[in-house]
Structure formats: C-alpha cells, structure tokens
Amino acid sequence: MTSKGISNGQKILIVDDEHMSDLMRSVLRRLETDGFRPIVVAPEGPHVGGDDYEAQTLFAMEEERPAAVLLDVRFGEYDTDRFKGLSILKKIVERDSSMPVLMFTQYAQGPYRDTAVTASLGASSSVDFIDKLASPEEVVLRLRRLIGTAPETIRIGSLFEIDAENAAVYVIEDGKRDLIREMQGMKLEILSELAAAYFRSEGELVPFSRLERFSEGDDSRASLRVRIRELKVSLGNAVSRDFGATELIINIRNRGYRLVPPVE
C-alpha cells in the first residue's frame, strides 16, 4: 500500500550512527520528498559513542520538538553499544511518553531479534519496529501511521485508490486513474472505513458495530452483508473480476470485516 499525505514540514529526528550510508540517505531523501524535515543527530568528536548519541538526542528533542523519532537499535561495534538504541528509547519515553518512535534495526532476524522486539513493544510509548532494509516508502508509511498523519489518498494494492478528500474511488490501470462512478453513498463510506483501518495497521479488523451504522433496515447485519457484496461487485466490475469470499473484503466470523489488497 502507498499513500500520499500532507506533512506540513513535520520534523523527524534521525538517530542512527550510519546516517551517511546510502541506505539512510535514501530514507532522508524520501522523507524530504514527502514533506517532512529530517533532523539528523550527529555528535562530533574523535571518539563518538552511544552515550554521545543519547545525550544529543535528548537535547534535540527539547530544541527541535520533533513529530517522531527514527531510532536505530545498535550503535558502534562494541558490545556495550549493541542495544544502545533501547537505552535511548527508554530515556525518550521517560522524557515524553507520547513521542512516536520507529525502531530502525537490523535485528529482524537472528538471535537478538527477541530482545529488540520485547524491549520496543514493552515501552509505554507509541513504538513500532521495522527492518533496517525496509524500503524508504515503507519507512515513511510506518512513520505516518505512528504520527497519525491523515492521508489524502490510500492505495489498495495496485488496483484501487481512495481519494478521501474528494470522496472518490479510482481504478488504477497503466499508471492512470479512472473514476469508479458506482462507488458512492454507503458503499463509499464502508470502503473508506475499511481502508482507514488498513492504513493504520495491515490486518486490522473493523468491528461489525462500527460498520452497521452504514446499513439500513431492522436487520443491520444482513443489510451490511448486502452492502459489502454490492461494494465488491462494483470494484470487481471495474477490473473485470469476481472477488470471492476470501478476497478484498473478508468476513471474520462474529467479529467484523478486514480489507485485504487484491492479488493481480
């Protein structure tokens, strides 16, 4: 999924001793392209270590007032700095427990993964965990989710795009957008609700109770099923497909519905 949003020059504090690497440069460029202002923590001195990054990070939080922090787990090659980022995370949470922090780490696999994941998820802050090799687009998307930046558009796989501001749904073909005129009213409202949940977290379920307000009649659950079926038919017609029960919008028994990007 990709999205486009208004960032209004929000500052993102970058705390990574490899900020000059090609990988991190590409992330910085993507942040700037999407309207963010990356602020790089870069201590100076002959022997810069994890403690220097920690001190300057806390100072920058006070001076810059960032919207979020992109933080690496490991600093340097010494064992004492192997998880220095988690120490910095703890200090950030103590200073401002509401600060969104995206943990940027190479420990998505291997013996140190559980330590990093447990520490990040155990913090009482808004913390997410991402592989160091994730694409710049994924990094920005995860930051948006943490910050809560409302997107102008939400892409559903490679086939559809929702334009919330203009209350429109488009089919994407050969890089061009064509309006799906059938998508309006309750069908559009339901799809927008499902897409918003998907944007917040892939796999997030929308409870029946939240969607039944878009239904009519005495049997709201049955009415909702009809609306969902009509929605899938309208989207399917736009791409000449018949979406089955386990495609696009899935009914989770006794709980709600989940949006799943269609496979081409």
C-alpha positions as CSV (number, residue, x, y, z in Angstrom):
1,M,0.0,0.0,0.0
2,T,1.1,3.5,-0.7
3,S,-0.3,6.8,0.5
4,K,0.0,10.4,0.0
5,G,-0.4,12.9,2.8
6,I,0.2,16.4,4.0
7,S,3.2,16.5,6.4
8,N,3.4,20.3,6.8
9,G,7.1,20.2,7.4
10,Q,6.9,18.0,10.4
11,K,10.3,17.3,11.9
12,I,11.6,13.7,12.2
13,L,14.6,13.2,14.5
14,I,17.1,10.7,12.9
15,V,19.2,8.9,15.5
16,D,21.5,6.5,13.6
17,D,25.3,6.4,13.5
18,E,25.0,5.2,9.9
19,H,23.1,8.2,8.7
20,M,25.7,8.8,6.0
21,S,25.2,5.4,4.4
22,D,23.5,5.0,1.0
23,L,20.5,3.3,2.7
24,M,19.9,6.1,5.2
25,R,20.5,8.8,2.5
26,S,17.7,7.3,0.5
27,V,15.4,7.4,3.6
28,L,16.3,11.0,4.2
29,R,15.5,11.9,0.6
30,R,12.2,10.1,0.8
31,L,11.3,12.0,4.0
32,E,12.1,15.3,2.3
33,T,10.1,14.3,-0.8
34,D,7.1,13.6,1.3
35,G,7.3,17.0,3.1
36,F,9.0,16.0,6.3
37,R,12.0,17.8,7.8
38,P,14.6,15.2,8.9
39,I,16.8,16.4,11.7
40,V,19.9,14.3,12.0
41,V,21.6,13.7,15.3
42,A,25.3,13.8,14.6
43,P,27.6,14.2,17.6
44,E,31.1,15.5,16.8
45,G,34.4,14.4,18.4
46,P,37.3,12.0,18.0
47,H,35.7,9.1,19.8
48,V,31.9,9.3,19.4
49,G,29.9,6.6,21.1
50,G,26.4,5.6,22.1
51,D,26.4,7.9,25.1
52,D,27.1,10.9,22.9
53,Y,24.1,10.0,20.7
54,E,21.9,9.6,23.8
55,A,22.8,13.0,25.2
56,Q,22.4,14.8,21.8
57,T,19.1,13.0,21.1
58,L,17.6,14.3,24.4
59,F,18.9,17.7,23.7
60,A,17.5,17.7,20.2
61,M,14.1,16.6,21.5
62,E,13.9,19.7,23.6
63,E,15.3,22.1,20.9
64,E,13.6,20.7,17.8
65,R,10.3,19.3,19.2
66,P,10.1,16.6,16.5
67,A,6.8,14.9,15.5
68,A,8.6,11.5,15.7
69,V,11.9,9.8,16.2
70,L,13.6,7.3,13.8
71,L,15.9,5.4,16.0
72,D,18.5,2.6,15.3
73,V,19.0,-0.1,17.9
74,R,22.7,-0.6,17.5
75,F,25.5,2.0,17.7
76,G,29.1,1.2,17.0
77,E,30.8,-2.2,17.2
78,Y,31.3,-2.6,20.9
79,D,29.2,-5.0,22.9
80,T,28.2,-2.2,25.3
81,D,26.6,-0.3,22.4
82,R,24.9,-3.4,20.8
83,F,21.5,-2.3,22.1
84,K,22.3,1.3,23.0
85,G,19.2,2.4,21.0
86,L,17.0,0.7,23.5
87,S,18.6,2.7,26.3
88,I,17.9,5.8,24.2
89,L,14.3,4.7,23.7
90,K,13.9,4.3,27.5
91,K,15.2,7.9,28.0
92,I,12.9,9.2,25.3
93,V,9.9,7.5,26.9
94,E,10.8,8.9,30.3
95,R,11.1,12.4,28.8
96,D,7.9,12.2,26.6
97,S,5.8,9.0,26.7
98,S,3.7,10.3,23.9
99,M,6.6,10.6,21.4
100,P,6.2,8.2,18.4
101,V,9.4,6.2,17.9
102,L,10.1,4.0,14.9
103,M,12.9,1.5,15.9
104,F,15.1,1.0,12.9
105,T,17.1,-2.2,13.3
106,Q,19.0,-5.0,11.5
107,Y,17.7,-7.5,14.1
108,A,14.6,-8.6,12.2
109,Q,16.2,-12.0,12.1
110,G,18.7,-13.7,14.3
111,P,19.4,-14.3,18.0
112,Y,19.0,-10.6,19.0
113,R,15.5,-10.2,17.4
114,D,13.5,-11.2,20.5
115,T,15.5,-8.8,22.8
116,A,14.9,-5.9,20.5
117,V,11.2,-6.7,19.8
118,T,10.5,-7.2,23.5
119,A,12.1,-4.0,24.6
120,S,10.4,-1.9,21.9
121,L,6.9,-3.4,22.5
122,G,7.3,-3.2,26.2
123,A,7.8,0.6,26.2
124,S,4.8,2.6,27.1
125,S,5.3,4.9,24.1
126,S,4.0,4.7,20.6
127,V,6.7,2.4,19.3
128,D,6.9,0.5,16.1
129,F,9.7,-1.9,14.9
130,I,11.0,-2.0,11.3
131,D,13.7,-3.9,9.4
132,K,16.8,-1.9,8.6
133,L,16.5,-3.0,5.0
134,A,12.9,-1.8,4.6
135,S,12.2,0.4,1.6
136,P,12.2,4.2,2.2
137,E,8.5,4.1,1.2
138,E,7.7,1.6,3.9
139,V,9.6,3.7,6.5
140,V,7.6,6.8,5.6
141,L,4.4,4.9,5.7
142,R,5.1,3.4,9.2
143,L,6.1,6.9,10.4
144,R,2.8,8.3,9.1
145,R,0.9,5.6,11.0
146,L,2.7,6.3,14.2
147,I,2.2,10.1,13.9
148,G,-1.4,9.7,12.8
149,T,-1.0,11.9,9.7
150,A,-4.2,11.6,7.8
151,P,-3.6,10.6,4.2
152,E,-5.1,12.3,1.2
153,T,-5.2,9.1,-0.7
154,I,-4.9,5.4,0.2
155,R,-3.8,2.9,-2.4
156,I,-5.3,-0.6,-2.1
157,G,-2.8,-2.9,-3.6
158,S,-2.0,-1.9,-7.2
159,L,-5.6,-1.8,-8.5
160,F,-7.5,0.8,-6.5
161,E,-7.1,4.2,-4.9
162,I,-9.3,6.0,-2.5
163,D,-9.4,9.8,-2.5
164,A,-10.9,10.7,0.8
165,E,-10.9,14.5,0.3
166,N,-12.9,14.2,-2.9
167,A,-15.0,11.2,-1.9
168,A,-13.9,9.2,-4.9
169,V,-12.6,5.7,-5.7
170,Y,-10.4,5.1,-8.7
171,V,-9.2,2.0,-10.6
172,I,-5.5,2.2,-11.5
173,E,-4.5,0.9,-14.9
174,D,-1.3,1.6,-16.8
175,G,-0.5,4.4,-14.3
176,K,-3.8,6.2,-14.9
177,R,-6.7,6.7,-12.6
178,D,-10.3,6.1,-13.8
179,L,-13.2,7.1,-11.5
180,I,-15.5,4.2,-10.4
181,R,-18.8,6.0,-10.6
182,E,-20.7,3.3,-8.8
183,M,-18.7,3.8,-5.6
184,Q,-20.7,6.4,-3.7
185,G,-23.1,6.6,-0.7
186,M,-22.9,3.8,1.8
187,K,-20.6,1.7,-0.3
188,L,-18.0,4.5,-0.3
189,E,-18.4,5.1,3.4
190,I,-17.9,1.4,4.2
191,L,-14.8,1.2,2.0
192,S,-13.4,4.3,3.5
193,E,-13.8,2.9,7.0
194,L,-12.1,-0.3,6.0
195,A,-9.3,1.5,4.2
196,A,-8.6,3.8,7.2
197,A,-8.2,0.7,9.4
198,Y,-5.9,-0.9,6.8
199,F,-3.8,2.3,6.7
200,R,-3.4,2.3,10.5
201,S,-2.3,-1.3,10.5
202,E,-2.4,-4.0,7.8
203,G,-4.7,-6.8,9.0
204,E,-6.7,-4.5,11.4
205,L,-10.3,-5.7,11.7
206,V,-13.2,-3.3,11.7
207,P,-15.9,-4.5,14.1
208,F,-19.5,-5.1,12.8
209,S,-20.7,-2.4,15.3
210,R,-18.7,0.3,13.5
211,L,-19.9,-0.6,10.1
212,E,-23.6,-1.3,10.8
213,R,-24.2,2.4,11.1
214,F,-23.9,2.5,7.3
215,S,-26.7,-0.1,6.9
216,E,-30.4,0.2,6.8
217,G,-33.5,-1.8,8.0
218,D,-34.3,-3.8,11.1
219,D,-31.6,-6.4,10.5
220,S,-28.5,-4.2,10.3
221,R,-26.1,-7.2,10.0
222,A,-27.9,-8.6,7.0
223,S,-28.1,-5.1,5.4
224,L,-24.4,-4.7,5.9
225,R,-23.7,-8.0,4.2
226,V,-25.7,-6.8,1.2
227,R,-23.7,-3.5,1.1
228,I,-20.4,-5.4,1.3
229,R,-21.5,-7.7,-1.6
230,E,-22.5,-4.7,-3.7
231,L,-19.2,-3.0,-2.9
232,K,-17.2,-6.0,-4.0
233,V,-19.3,-6.3,-7.2
234,S,-18.7,-2.6,-8.1
235,L,-14.9,-2.9,-7.5
236,G,-14.9,-6.2,-9.4
237,N,-16.7,-4.8,-12.4
238,A,-14.1,-2.0,-12.6
239,V,-11.3,-4.6,-13.1
240,S,-13.4,-7.4,-14.8
241,R,-13.1,-9.7,-11.8
242,D,-15.4,-11.6,-9.5
243,F,-14.0,-11.2,-5.9
244,G,-14.8,-14.2,-3.8
245,A,-15.5,-14.6,-0.1
246,T,-11.8,-14.7,0.8
247,E,-10.7,-11.8,-1.4
248,L,-10.6,-8.0,-1.0
249,I,-13.1,-7.8,2.0
250,I,-13.1,-10.8,4.3
251,N,-15.9,-11.6,6.9
252,I,-14.3,-12.6,10.2
253,R,-16.9,-14.7,11.9
254,N,-18.7,-13.0,14.8
255,R,-16.2,-10.1,14.8
256,G,-16.2,-7.9,11.7
257,Y,-14.6,-7.3,8.3
258,R,-11.0,-6.9,7.1
259,L,-9.7,-5.3,4.0
260,V,-7.1,-7.3,2.0
261,P,-5.4,-5.9,-1.0
262,P,-6.3,-7.9,-4.1
263,V,-3.7,-10.1,-5.8
264,E,-3.3,-9.3,-9.5
